[in-house]
Amino acid sequence: GVIGTYFAIKVKMTSLPQMIAAFNGLGGLSAVFIAVAEILAGSTMLIENVLGLIIGAVAFSGSVIAFAKLQGLMKPKAIVFFGQQALNLILGLVMIAVAVLFVLSPSADYFYILAGVSILLGFLLVLPIGGADMPVVISVLNAYSGWAAVGIGFSLNNVLLIIVGAIVGASGAILSYIMTKAMKRSLTSVML
């Protein structure tokens, strides 16, 4: 709380988007760590931990790219390569398959593979998005970190985390929708 307050006071208004991206990433990363800790502790809430892990990992790695683009650590232009959407589709299908395998036959190895694939997918989902669309992406990542908190809240049986995560997830989703409507575009066209 002290660190967050310090940065919120010190950050320039023009740097708010990257600060939000960084905080979204930290929220997603915390969901990943909690999901891993819960599985290692023998949690039987497999689906909730899988959802918290997947959504949190995508929010974390996507936020890292968003932060890097907004901070000028990498070019803000869209980074695209041949077969990128096909690769994302394959990774998405692998992610679903490994998640199902984990739920049917819990193994920490499956969980770690799932974390790696989810982190890679988060990187690849945000790389092709240019600077002009970054506010929408940050809002989507904000929603992801909220939904990750919901999954972890169910895993921990923590009602407050479920409620706050749902509020963050829903408000991020609504804000994303409003921004894309104002841009006269669809959320799908921005994200793809």
Protein Blocks (a to p, Z undefined) as FASTA:
>chain_A
ZZmmmmmmmpcfklmmmmmmmmmmmmmmmmmmmmmmmmmnopablmlmmmmmmmmmmmmm
mmmmmmmmmnopacfbdcddehklmmmmmmmmmmmmmmmmmmmmgcfklmmmmmmmmmmm
mmmmmmmpcfklmmmmmmmmmmmmmmmmmmmmmmnopaklmmmmmmmmmmmmmmmmmmmm
mnopafklmmZZ
